[in-house]
Amino acid sequence: LGLTGFFAWLPVLQAFALSLGMTLLFVGPAVWKALRAPVWQSLRPSDSPSMGTDPTGLFARAGFATLVLLGMTLLLWMGSGDFELAAYTSVGLSVFGLLLFSILWIGFRVTAAGLATVPHLGWTLTSLQRILSRRGSGLIVQVLGLCLAMSALLLLAFLRQDLLQAWGRSLPQDAPNRFLLNIQPGQEKEVGAILESAGIKQAVLYPMVRGRLVSINNQPVGPDDFDDQRAQRLLDRELNLSYGKVPDYNLIRTGRPIEPQANEVSVESGIARTLGIEVGDRLGFDISGEPAWAKVTSLRDLRWDSMQVNFFMILSPAVLLDMPQTFITSFYLPASSEAAGLNQSLTSRFPGVSLIDLDAMISQVRRMLEQVIGAVQALFMFSLASGVLVLWAALLASRDERIREATLLRALGAPRARLVVRQATELLLVGAIAGLAAGLVAQLLGSLLAEQVFDLPVPFRLTWPLIGALVGSLVSLGAGWIALRQVLSTPPILAFRRLQA
């Protein structure tokens, strides 16, 4: 009971440790600097040396950046348990943040300088030029915080919609949607006749033999000989073997086809890479207690998403013809009343034959993926909330300065409507840039993930950057307006009293 209670509270303890670590990592240096600051520096903040004038400022920034990178890697490692994934993620986020910071810094400075050279600017563009000149660094912080948070949400939305749609488009219209397993010897002709009578003529019955790989080049192999988990799983169970001609939808990448009368085998390239198998190797098998061997003559590439029958290893008939075996086939069955009749006919005529409905399985997998992604999106709403908090904190830090500016402008005769336009322009600019960048990042990362991991072509669309810009503008305008509501609501006389105080 004690261990059960401990493991029940383990996620809570882990979350507390991660929260404490993040707080110390990002807030600790600023608090430490504030505690070490002398009293006179606090009373006269204008005389305090800045990072730009302090000769040790560059080293302090580099040290702080290194500390943040190492700390972020450690925190991600604690949360995921995979150090390599944590390192790649932290370095990738750091590079992305640095790249986006550089682009925004250059873009803001160039835009501000360009607007400064244009005579007779309107109020909106003049306000924009002054905002970029005076508060460019603060705007970059706001954009970065909101962009990183929105990138995660938009990436999940991209995976939920575009990736699942691309997966559906990748399947041919007549891709097999039924599998028949455990067809016994002697039943294959009758099963084939039933399928042909139902108009299914493309079904090919493949022999399937259960066997375990026990040696490579006369050296015994087992799960304990490999560190890779996939290799351990492959060697810890029996494999589905077949014999005969290699199917046309298998692409031989290296080697030659097998000869029927020789002890030869064609191996799928992925399992060959996992187990270190090469052309010319001698493989030993244990098939129902009977030893067998075959020489590797080729490595094949498979399309597992083709819904066709595929095997890791296809041997020559000379090796497996007399071994205990069953048959398997796949075929396309359109949704109709005849389909239901065929299903019932097969299962009633051959009770031992297993009929697998891939349409139902694919629909269930799709629903599960949508539910999982939806749940993760709900969790990532907290990341959006954190981005809003970063925006809020940056705006609150400059609220007093904004009140002074608004008071002076109103004292000089600026109407309230122009101040509203000025403030809204800044907030919309932050949200639009952050959302646009987040949409581009989600589109690029999603397309890269689809093509490199799932081998699914996904076309580039401007929908996600535009959606990101719209959502970012609304979020920034809403959150920023609440944070800065006192800027426009503070009476000038009260603001002057605060300035004098």
RODO-2510 file (C-alpha; in nm, 4 decimals, decimal comma):
residues 501
     n   res          X          Y          Z
     1     l     0,0000     0,0000     0,0000
     2     g     0,2894     0,2302     0,0760
     3     l     0,4416     0,1807    -0,2690
     4     t     0,1003     0,2153    -0,4304
     5     g     0,0414     0,5453    -0,2551
     6     f     0,3883     0,6672    -0,3510
     7     f     0,3399     0,5883    -0,7206
     8     a    -0,0040     0,7496    -0,7094
     9     w     0,1537     1,0731    -0,5878
    10     l     0,4585     1,0446    -0,8168
    11     p     0,3101     1,2557    -1,1030
    12     v     0,2207     1,5278    -0,8520
    13     l     0,5739     1,5265    -0,7097
    14     q     0,7216     1,5313    -1,0586
    15     a     0,5013     1,8244    -1,1613
    16     f     0,5992     2,0119    -0,8435
    17     a     0,9694     1,9500    -0,9122
    18     l     0,9339     2,0672    -1,2728
    19     s     0,7444     2,3806    -1,1678
    20     l     1,0013     2,4633    -0,9016
    21     g     1,2850     2,4032    -1,1457
    22     m     1,1308     2,6283    -1,4115
    23     t     1,0702     2,9021    -1,1561
    24     l     1,4279     2,8906    -1,0285
    25     l     1,5636     2,8716    -1,3824
    26     f     1,3883     3,1748    -1,5266
    27     v     1,3201     3,3895    -1,2205
    28     g     1,6218     3,3021    -1,0097
    29     p     1,8844     3,5097    -1,1969
    30     a     1,6678     3,8244    -1,1916
    31     v     1,5916     3,7845    -0,8198
    32     w     1,9590     3,7219    -0,7429
    33     k     2,0601     4,0352    -0,9341
    34     a     1,7956     4,2412    -0,7532
    35     l     1,9092     4,1165    -0,4119
    36     r     2,2721     4,2058    -0,4859
    37     a     2,1903     4,5551    -0,6150
    38     p     2,2965     4,8371    -0,3756
    39     v     2,0344     5,0628    -0,2213
    40     w     2,1504     5,3755    -0,4051
    41     q     2,1044     5,1964    -0,7369
    42     s     1,7439     5,1164    -0,6489
    43     l     1,6784     5,4805    -0,5587
    44     r     1,8436     5,6084    -0,8756
    45     p     1,7596     5,3557    -1,1454
    46     s     1,8695     5,5889    -1,4223
    47     d     2,2277     5,5710    -1,2960
    48     s     2,2437     5,1928    -1,2946
    49     p     2,4774     5,0462    -1,5527
    50     s     2,3091     4,8585    -1,8361
    51     m     2,4167     4,5353    -1,9936
    52     g     2,5370     4,7239    -2,2931
    53     t     2,7800     4,9446    -2,1006
    54     d     2,8928     4,6810    -1,8509
    55     p     3,2087     4,5093    -1,9878
    56     t     3,0958     4,1844    -1,8271
    57     g     2,7493     4,2088    -1,9811
    58     l     2,8329     3,9904    -2,2812
    59     f     2,9692     3,7148    -2,0591
    60     a     2,6680     3,7454    -1,8294
    61     r     2,4298     3,7049    -2,1220
    62     a     2,6216     3,4078    -2,2598
    63     g     2,6315     3,2467    -1,9172
    64     f     2,2616     3,3029    -1,8615
    65     a     2,1764     3,1620    -2,2071
    66     t     2,3902     2,8542    -2,1394
    67     l     2,2261     2,8092    -1,7997
    68     v     1,8793     2,8348    -1,9520
    69     l     1,9679     2,5846    -2,2263
    70     l     2,1098     2,3304    -1,9802
    71     g     1,8234     2,3826    -1,7388
    72     m     1,5626     2,3443    -2,0112
    73     t     1,7301     2,0225    -2,1283
    74     l     1,7301     1,8874    -1,7731
    75     l     1,3642     1,9739    -1,7194
    76     l     1,2598     1,8159    -2,0492
    77     w     1,4642     1,5084    -1,9620
    78     m     1,2841     1,4802    -1,6293
    79     g     0,9477     1,5093    -1,8017
    80     s     1,0098     1,2775    -2,0991
    81     g     1,2721     1,0352    -1,9740
    82     d     1,4538     1,0607    -2,3105
    83     f     1,7720     1,2689    -2,2924
    84     e     1,8285     1,2735    -2,6688
    85     l     1,4754     1,3971    -2,7332
    86     a     1,5121     1,6566    -2,4578
    87     a     1,8436     1,7817    -2,5991
    88     y     1,7118     1,8072    -2,9551
    89     t     1,3969     1,9839    -2,8376
    90     s     1,5772     2,2395    -2,6215
    91     v     1,8384     2,3138    -2,8878
    92     g     1,5691     2,3382    -3,1556
    93     l     1,3595     2,5784    -2,9494
    94     s     1,6677     2,7870    -2,8700
    95     v     1,7723     2,8075    -3,2348
    96     f     1,4169     2,8932    -3,3380
    97     g     1,3918     3,1622    -3,0704
    98     l     1,7280     3,3123    -3,1669
    99     l     1,6387     3,3082    -3,5359
   100     l     1,2993     3,4683    -3,4787
   101     f     1,4532     3,7263    -3,2433
   102     s     1,7110     3,8206    -3,5085
   103     i     1,4497     3,8500    -3,7827
   104     l     1,2219     4,0644    -3,5670
   105     w     1,5070     4,2835    -3,4417
   106     i     1,6294     4,3534    -3,7946
   107     g     1,2764     4,3942    -3,9288
   108     f     1,1704     4,6387    -3,6570
   109     r     1,4832     4,8510    -3,6942
   110     v     1,4609     4,8611    -4,0729
   111     t     1,0892     4,9444    -4,0624
   112     a     1,1385     5,2175    -3,8037
   113     a     1,4274     5,3680    -3,9999
   114     g     1,2305     5,3544    -4,3239
   115     l     0,9238     5,5204    -4,1738
   116     a     1,1419     5,7919    -4,0212
   117     t     1,2549     5,8988    -4,3685
   118     v     0,8999     5,9331    -4,5045
   119     p     0,7608     6,2881    -4,4660
   120     h     0,4049     6,3682    -4,3667
   121     l     0,3139     6,0336    -4,2145
   122     g    -0,0325     5,9863    -4,0773
   123     w    -0,1020     5,9409    -3,7081
   124     t    -0,1115     5,5607    -3,7279
   125     l     0,2203     5,5230    -3,9130
   126     t     0,3852     5,7868    -3,6960
   127     s     0,2724     5,6012    -3,3851
   128     l     0,3979     5,2752    -3,5344
   129     q     0,7398     5,4277    -3,6060
   130     r     0,7703     5,5562    -3,2503
   131     i     0,6550     5,2251    -3,1024
   132     l     0,9119     5,0293    -3,3030
   133     s     1,1869     5,2747    -3,2134
   134     r     1,1167     5,3017    -2,8403
   135     r     0,9714     4,9634    -2,7501
   136     g     1,1137     4,7271    -3,0112
   137     s     1,2794     4,4941    -2,7584
   138     g     0,9628     4,4674    -2,5529
   139     l     0,7600     4,3878    -2,8638
   140     i     1,0023     4,1085    -2,9538
   141     v     0,9598     3,9490    -2,6106
   142     q     0,5823     3,9651    -2,6456
   143     v     0,5923     3,8149    -2,9955
   144     l     0,8248     3,5316    -2,8889
   145     g     0,6135     3,4339    -2,5896
   146     l     0,2883     3,4325    -2,7832
   147     c     0,4414     3,2683    -3,0916
   148     l     0,5894     2,9695    -2,9066
   149     a     0,2601     2,9048    -2,7301
   150     m     0,0505     2,9289    -3,0469
   151     s     0,2933     2,7130    -3,2477
   152     a     0,2155     2,4085    -3,0340
   153     l    -0,1604     2,4552    -3,0683
   154     l    -0,1519     2,5174    -3,4430
   155     l     0,0806     2,2200    -3,4977
   156     l    -0,1662     1,9910    -3,3221
   157     a    -0,4513     2,1397    -3,5241
   158     f    -0,2497     2,0778    -3,8412
   159     l    -0,1885     1,7151    -3,7429
   160     r    -0,5534     1,6693    -3,6556
   161     q    -0,6817     1,7973    -3,9891
   162     d    -0,4259     1,8001    -4,2698
   163     l    -0,2247     1,4939    -4,1669
   164     l    -0,5299     1,2717    -4,1172
   165     q    -0,6715     1,3918    -4,4486
   166     a    -0,3395     1,3181    -4,6225
   167     w    -0,3435     0,9714    -4,4691
   168     g    -0,6908     0,9126    -4,6095
   169     r    -0,5867     1,0401    -4,9548
   170     s    -0,2804     0,8121    -4,9579
   171     l    -0,5006     0,5009    -4,9561
   172     p    -0,6137     0,3919    -5,3048
   173     q    -0,9857     0,3781    -5,3653
   174     d    -0,9709     0,0008    -5,4146
   175     a    -0,7193    -0,0687    -5,1363
   176     p    -0,7935    -0,3986    -4,9576
   177     n    -1,0242    -0,3508    -4,6615
   178     r    -1,0696    -0,7147    -4,5553
   179     f    -0,8180    -0,9743    -4,4362
   180     l    -0,8838    -1,3485    -4,4122
   181     l    -0,6575    -1,5356    -4,1702
   182     n    -0,6157    -1,8987    -4,0601
   183     i    -0,7299    -2,0522    -4,3877
   184     q    -0,6330    -2,4176    -4,3486
   185     p    -0,4672    -2,6292    -4,6192
   186     g    -0,7403    -2,7764    -4,8355
   187     q    -0,9716    -2,4792    -4,7805
   188     e    -0,7904    -2,2341    -5,0047
   189     k    -0,9609    -2,3438    -5,3268
   190     e    -1,3093    -2,3302    -5,1763
   191     v    -1,2419    -1,9903    -5,0175
   192     g    -1,1108    -1,8634    -5,3500
   193     a    -1,4221    -1,9911    -5,5272
   194     i    -1,6511    -1,8115    -5,2806
   195     l    -1,4599    -1,4872    -5,3308
   196     e    -1,4730    -1,5210    -5,7096
   197     s    -1,8467    -1,5870    -5,6990
   198     a    -1,8818    -1,2578    -5,5102
   199     g    -1,6949    -1,0757    -5,7879
   200     i    -1,3616    -1,0572    -5,6015
   201     k    -1,0968    -1,1750    -5,8454
   202     q    -0,7851    -0,9974    -5,7234
   203     a    -0,7543    -1,1948    -5,4002
   204     v    -0,4278    -1,3917    -5,3826
   205     l    -0,3830    -1,6517    -5,1094
   206     y    -0,0361    -1,6505    -4,9553
   207     p     0,1014    -1,9356    -4,7433
   208     m     0,2034    -1,8308    -4,3922
   209     v     0,4400    -2,0245    -4,1667
   210     r     0,5184    -1,9363    -3,8076
   211     g     0,8902    -1,9468    -3,7287
   212     r     1,1473    -1,7972    -3,4948
   213     l     1,4803    -1,6512    -3,6066
   214     v     1,7454    -1,8248    -3,3930
   215     s     2,0806    -1,7611    -3,5634
   216     i     2,2636    -1,5286    -3,8007
   217     n     2,5711    -1,6699    -3,9763
   218     n     2,5595    -1,9739    -3,7458
   219     q     2,5758    -1,7473    -3,4381
   220     p     2,2801    -1,7884    -3,1998
   221     v     2,0803    -1,4676    -3,1493
   222     g     1,8242    -1,3751    -2,8875
   223     p     1,6602    -1,0714    -2,7296
   224     d     1,9500    -1,0263    -2,4868
   225     d     2,1968    -0,9786    -2,7736
   226     f     2,0450    -0,6444    -2,8806
   227     d     1,9886    -0,3141    -2,7036
   228     d     1,7274    -0,1984    -2,9544
   229     q     1,3762    -0,2658    -2,8215
   230     r     1,2369    -0,3442    -3,1664
   231     a     1,5080    -0,6047    -3,2231
   232     q     1,4298    -0,7574    -2,8843
   233     r     1,0600    -0,7829    -2,9700
   234     l     1,1323    -0,9406    -3,3083
   235     l     1,3546    -1,2091    -3,1578
   236     d     1,1260    -1,2744    -2,8619
   237     r     0,8368    -1,4002    -3,0754
   238     e     0,7624    -1,6008    -3,3848
   239     l     0,7647    -1,4283    -3,7224
   240     n     0,5147    -1,4697    -4,0040
   241     l     0,7112    -1,6282    -4,2879
   242     s     0,5987    -1,7044    -4,6411
   243     y     0,7392    -1,8698    -4,9511
   244     g     0,7086    -1,8303    -5,3247
   245     k     0,7542    -1,5392    -5,5625
   246     v     0,8144    -1,1942    -5,4196
   247     p     0,4981    -0,9833    -5,4818
   248     d     0,5178    -0,7159    -5,7494
   249     y     0,4383    -0,4408    -5,4965
   250     n     0,7623    -0,5258    -5,3091
   251     l     1,0669    -0,3383    -5,4385
   252     i     1,3963    -0,5291    -5,4266
   253     r     1,6536    -0,2699    -5,3247
   254     t     1,9636    -0,4893    -5,3022
   255     g     2,0368    -0,8358    -5,4406
   256     r     1,8421    -1,0697    -5,6684
   257     p     1,5149    -1,2668    -5,6527
   258     i     1,5100    -1,5985    -5,4719
   259     e     1,5349    -1,9302    -5,6577
   260     p     1,2580    -2,1805    -5,5780
   261     q     1,4845    -2,4856    -5,5497
   262     a     1,7548    -2,3258    -5,3301
   263     n     1,7531    -2,2395    -4,9594
   264     e     1,7182    -1,8637    -5,0006
   265     v     1,5299    -1,5796    -4,8348
   266     s     1,4367    -1,2190    -4,9168
   267     v     1,4343    -0,9906    -4,6099
   268     e     1,2509    -0,6615    -4,5549
   269     s     1,5065    -0,3795    -4,5416
   270     g     1,3799    -0,2335    -4,2135
   271     i     1,4121    -0,5545    -4,0121
   272     a     1,7455    -0,6214    -4,1830
   273     r     1,8741    -0,2842    -4,0657
   274     t     1,7442    -0,3460    -3,7130
   275     l     1,9035    -0,6915    -3,6820
   276     g     2,2178    -0,6150    -3,8830
   277     i     2,1321    -0,8594    -4,1631
   278     e     2,3066    -0,8211    -4,5004
   279     v     2,2909    -0,9930    -4,8380
   280     g     2,4844    -1,3189    -4,8197
   281     d     2,4129    -1,3874    -4,4518
   282     r     2,2927    -1,7299    -4,3434
   283     l     1,9792    -1,7241    -4,1288
   284     g     1,8684    -2,0078    -3,9042
   285     f     1,5036    -2,0666    -3,8059
   286     d     1,3125    -2,2794    -3,5604
   287     i     0,9795    -2,3781    -3,7188
   288     s     0,7582    -2,5838    -3,4887
   289     g     1,0685    -2,7469    -3,3439
   290     e     1,2212    -2,8171    -3,6854
   291     p     1,5472    -2,6407    -3,7812
   292     a     1,5706    -2,4619    -4,1153
   293     w     1,8163    -2,2283    -4,2805
   294     a     1,8308    -1,9939    -4,5791
   295     k     2,0777    -1,7574    -4,7422
   296     v     1,9824    -1,3908    -4,7818
   297     t     1,9721    -1,2997    -5,1508
   298     s     1,7886    -0,9654    -5,1416
   299     l     1,6588    -0,6813    -4,9261
   300     r     1,3097    -0,5441    -5,0026
   301     d     1,1245    -0,2190    -4,9416
   302     l     0,7584    -0,2546    -4,8432
   303     r     0,4619    -0,0191    -4,8395
   304     w     0,2878    -0,1138    -4,5170
   305     d     0,0166     0,1440    -4,5839
   306     s    -0,0812    -0,0304    -4,9097
   307     m    -0,3067    -0,2664    -4,7079
   308     q    -0,1669    -0,5590    -4,9074
   309     v    -0,0349    -0,8781    -4,7485
   310     n     0,3305    -0,8192    -4,6528
   311     f     0,5927    -1,0376    -4,4887
   312     f     0,9220    -0,9567    -4,3207
   313     m     1,0785    -1,2637    -4,4813
   314     i     0,9852    -1,4574    -4,7957
   315     l     1,1692    -1,7862    -4,8412
   316     s     1,1990    -2,0286    -5,1293
   317     p     0,9483    -2,3172    -5,1430
   318     a     1,2334    -2,5624    -5,0884
   319     v     1,2550    -2,4438    -4,7257
   320     l     0,8918    -2,4077    -4,6164
   321     l     0,6766    -2,6132    -4,8520
   322     d     0,6465    -2,9093    -4,6125
   323     m     0,6180    -2,7013    -4,2934
   324     p     0,2906    -2,6515    -4,0986
   325     q     0,1150    -2,3577    -4,2585
   326     t    -0,2048    -2,1632    -4,3076
   327     f    -0,3097    -1,9169    -4,5756
   328     i    -0,3868    -1,5456    -4,5692
   329     t    -0,5372    -1,3068    -4,8227
   330     s    -0,6640    -0,9499    -4,8505
   331     f    -0,9258    -0,8019    -5,0805
   332     y    -1,1465    -0,4977    -5,1341
   333     l    -1,5105    -0,5410    -5,0415
   334     p    -1,7427    -0,2476    -5,1186
   335     a    -1,9956    -0,1490    -4,8560
   336     s    -2,3244    -0,3090    -4,9593
   337     s    -2,5752    -0,5712    -4,8594
   338     e    -2,3791    -0,8286    -5,0628
   339     a    -2,0753    -0,7497    -4,8484
   340     a    -2,2639    -0,8379    -4,5316
   341     g    -2,3802    -1,1607    -4,6961
   342     l    -2,0256    -1,2537    -4,7949
   343     n    -1,9004    -1,1936    -4,4426
   344     q    -2,1719    -1,4169    -4,2998
   345     s    -2,1132    -1,6851    -4,5631
   346     l    -1,7407    -1,7052    -4,4947
   347     t    -1,7687    -1,7121    -4,1164
   348     s    -2,0500    -1,9718    -4,1174
   349     r    -1,8840    -2,1970    -4,3763
   350     f    -1,5379    -2,1739    -4,2203
   351     p    -1,5682    -2,1079    -3,8449
   352     g    -1,1926    -2,1242    -3,7974
   353     v    -1,1233    -1,8499    -4,0513
   354     s    -1,0747    -1,5025    -3,9037
   355     l    -1,2230    -1,2107    -4,0962
   356     i    -1,0721    -0,8697    -4,0145
   357     d    -1,2635    -0,5579    -4,1180
   358     l    -1,0015    -0,2884    -4,1839
   359     d    -1,2637    -0,0179    -4,2439
   360     a    -1,3876    -0,0522    -3,8876
   361     m    -1,0324    -0,0599    -3,7531
   362     i    -0,9270     0,2484    -3,9521
   363     s    -1,2363     0,4381    -3,8381
   364     q    -1,1628     0,3450    -3,4780
   365     v    -0,7971     0,4470    -3,5120
   366     r    -0,9032     0,7781    -3,6672
   367     r    -1,1452     0,8458    -3,3805
   368     m    -0,8792     0,7558    -3,1245
   369     l    -0,6243     0,9844    -3,2891
   370     e    -0,8714     1,2720    -3,3005
   371     q    -0,9592     1,2199    -2,9339
   372     v    -0,5940     1,2003    -2,8286
   373     i    -0,4973     1,5091    -3,0284
   374     g    -0,8006     1,6923    -2,8924
   375     a    -0,7004     1,6045    -2,5363
   376     v    -0,3421     1,7192    -2,5985
   377     q    -0,4756     2,0409    -2,7507
   378     a    -0,6736     2,1017    -2,4337
   379     l    -0,3555     2,0555    -2,2315
   380     f    -0,1658     2,2903    -2,4613
   381     m    -0,4196     2,5598    -2,3863
   382     f    -0,2068     2,6093    -2,0760
   383     s     0,0853     2,6938    -2,3043
   384     l    -0,1322     2,9559    -2,4731
   385     a    -0,2207     3,0886    -2,1286
   386     s     0,1502     3,1100    -2,0463
   387     g     0,2107     3,3036    -2,3665
   388     v    -0,0683     3,5433    -2,2733
   389     l     0,0898     3,5846    -1,9290
   390     v     0,4249     3,6707    -2,0897
   391     l     0,2473     3,9301    -2,3022
   392     w     0,0605     4,0592    -1,9984
   393     a     0,3765     4,0864    -1,7868
   394     a     0,5619     4,2740    -2,0600
   395     l     0,2739     4,5189    -2,0992
   396     l     0,2372     4,5723    -1,7244
   397     a     0,6090     4,6455    -1,6976
   398     s     0,5656     4,9382    -1,9363
   399     r     0,2262     5,0551    -1,8092
   400     d     0,3571     5,3522    -1,6092
   401     e     0,5594     5,4691    -1,9066
   402     r     0,2546     5,4361    -2,1296
   403     i     0,0434     5,6352    -1,8822
   404     r     0,3007     5,9162    -1,8889
   405     e     0,3063     5,9172    -2,2694
   406     a    -0,0727     5,9163    -2,2936
   407     t    -0,0982     6,1965    -2,0362
   408     l     0,1486     6,4160    -2,2248
   409     l    -0,0236     6,3502    -2,5570
   410     r    -0,3656     6,4315    -2,4110
   411     a    -0,2222     6,7466    -2,2530
   412     l    -0,0942     6,8470    -2,5970
   413     g    -0,4416     6,8055    -2,7428
   414     a    -0,4427     6,4493    -2,8761
   415     p    -0,7987     6,3126    -2,8731
   416     r    -0,8730     5,9866    -2,6977
   417     a    -0,9648     5,8181    -3,0263
   418     r    -0,6096     5,8588    -3,1541
   419     l    -0,4669     5,7095    -2,8369
   420     v    -0,7011     5,4147    -2,8807
   421     v    -0,5771     5,3680    -3,2383
   422     r    -0,2166     5,3916    -3,1204
   423     q    -0,2595     5,1276    -2,8515
   424     a    -0,4665     4,8973    -3,0733
   425     t    -0,2055     4,9208    -3,3509
   426     e     0,0673     4,7967    -3,1186
   427     l    -0,1393     4,5079    -2,9819
   428     l    -0,2617     4,3995    -3,3249
   429     l     0,0935     4,4158    -3,4590
   430     v     0,2219     4,1873    -3,1825
   431     g    -0,0593     3,9363    -3,2254
   432     a    -0,0481     3,9318    -3,6052
   433     i     0,3284     3,8770    -3,6210
   434     a     0,3205     3,6113    -3,3483
   435     g     0,0283     3,4270    -3,5092
   436     l     0,1750     3,4502    -3,8582
   437     a     0,5079     3,3095    -3,7397
   438     a     0,3299     3,0380    -3,5389
   439     g     0,1246     2,9357    -3,8431
   440     l     0,4354     2,9151    -4,0611
   441     v     0,6179     2,7090    -3,7982
   442     a     0,3214     2,4732    -3,7591
   443     q     0,2934     2,4311    -4,1363
   444     l     0,6668     2,3666    -4,1838
   445     l     0,7042     2,1299    -3,8877
   446     g     0,3838     1,9459    -3,9750
   447     s     0,4850     1,9027    -4,3399
   448     l     0,8323     1,7865    -4,2364
   449     l     0,6831     1,5391    -3,9902
   450     a     0,4342     1,4101    -4,2481
   451     e     0,6941     1,3573    -4,5205
   452     q     0,9900     1,2321    -4,3152
   453     v     0,8094     1,0182    -4,0566
   454     f     0,4819     0,9138    -4,2204
   455     d     0,5879     0,9475    -4,5876
   456     l     0,2729     1,1465    -4,6635
   457     p     0,2884     1,4458    -4,9005
   458     v     0,1101     1,7464    -4,7523
   459     p     0,0731     2,0574    -4,9715
   460     f     0,1723     2,3946    -4,8312
   461     r    -0,1282     2,6144    -4,7585
   462     l    -0,1557     2,9726    -4,6412
   463     t    -0,4578     2,8821    -4,4306
   464     w    -0,2630     2,8151    -4,1103
   465     p    -0,0534     3,1367    -4,1163
   466     l    -0,3701     3,3392    -4,1820
   467     i    -0,5593     3,1591    -3,9047
   468     g    -0,2637     3,2153    -3,6734
   469     a    -0,2487     3,5860    -3,7557
   470     l    -0,6225     3,6277    -3,6938
   471     v    -0,6257     3,4335    -3,3658
   472     g    -0,3055     3,5992    -3,2472
   473     s    -0,4445     3,9456    -3,3171
   474     l    -0,7634     3,8739    -3,1237
   475     v    -0,5774     3,7180    -2,8285
   476     s    -0,3231     3,9989    -2,8133
   477     l    -0,5855     4,2716    -2,8457
   478     g    -0,8101     4,1163    -2,5800
   479     a    -0,5394     4,0368    -2,3251
   480     g    -0,3465     4,3571    -2,3893
   481     w    -0,6502     4,5795    -2,3625
   482     i    -0,7326     4,4360    -2,0212
   483     a    -0,3733     4,4817    -1,9045
   484     l    -0,3535     4,8410    -2,0326
   485     r    -0,7051     4,9588    -1,9528
   486     q    -0,5685     5,2121    -1,7006
   487     v    -0,3571     5,3811    -1,9681
   488     l    -0,6591     5,5412    -2,1313
   489     s    -0,8880     5,5505    -1,8288
   490     t    -0,6533     5,7379    -1,5923
   491     p    -0,7545     6,1088    -1,5732
   492     p    -0,4742     6,3461    -1,6789
   493     i    -0,4796     6,5339    -1,3449
   494     l    -0,4301     6,2073    -1,1545
   495     a    -0,1530     6,1021    -1,3893
   496     f     0,0269     6,4383    -1,3376
   497     r     0,0063     6,3905    -0,9613
   498     r     0,1676     6,0486    -0,9996
   499     l     0,4403     6,1981    -1,2144
   500     q     0,5118     6,4638    -0,9548
   501     a     0,5161     6,2018    -0,6785
***
